[in-house]
Amino acid sequence: MSSEERAQVTEDLTDNTAESRFELRRDGELVGWLYYRHLRPDRYALLHTEVEPSHRRQGVAGATVRRVLDEIRARGGTVTAICSFVVDFLSRTTGYADLLDPRHPGYSDRAAAEAARREQADGRGVAEHAVSFERPSQEATRKEPDMSATDERIVATARATLPATNRLETEIRAGDFVGVADDPAVGTPGAGPTPTEYLMMALASCTAITLRSYADRKYDYAGDITVDVTYHEPTTVGASRYLHRTIRLSEEVPAQDFQSMINIVEKTPVTLLLQFAWSVRTEIANGPADTTTVPTTAS
């Protein structure tokens, strides 16, 4: 379509709220659309741009994105760029830089956006802390662990080193991060949290990260997220030990959204690991060994 022909075309943008997409029409015919998610207070996550096949290579995608950005600007809103085409469009112009939400600008380049979309298509979720798992069947839990299994990937690693010169103060390492774990006697200060406290911190932080990731993508509200975890050990024979988790949101969430967040909490990775992992597979080496090599995490 030439510029002269395009000038004679009537172009209209409408907001189809039922489908959560902006639609571009030329002379009344639907030619392109851009799916979005409207987040509070007035942020638009631009998810995916599509063009009617018969109107491809006619500048429809660019025109759709431009008209959508103009509309969001007129509404006083901000943009989170998720769609790879939108990300690429914004990287080639500075005219809409002011629309990017300062807290949630979206992906930095097209390659990152496309990689994230492929990861979603592969069923791995949008982030490590949003991956869902299924409870293993009873039959599966009765099987002996297969130490030679290859259809798996390492998703996290950790190392603890307790030098012979130390009592119980232990160096712990995960990637480039180093900390200290200790098990002080009653009444004496410790050099760091106990291993049990690290486990509780893992559950608390994983819960907070998962909720924040979910809220940012779905609602953009919930305020401060505070998670407390306490370990309850029974004092009577036969009673159960358990972890008690308390979550506080500083901003009130509507009932329907609140129920969704409750459901998400029960599917956080560390929650599922604590509830459903049924084996710790142990190998013990006797004698000197390479202490510098740490197992790698699969990408």
Disulfide bonds with the S-S distance in Angstrom:
none
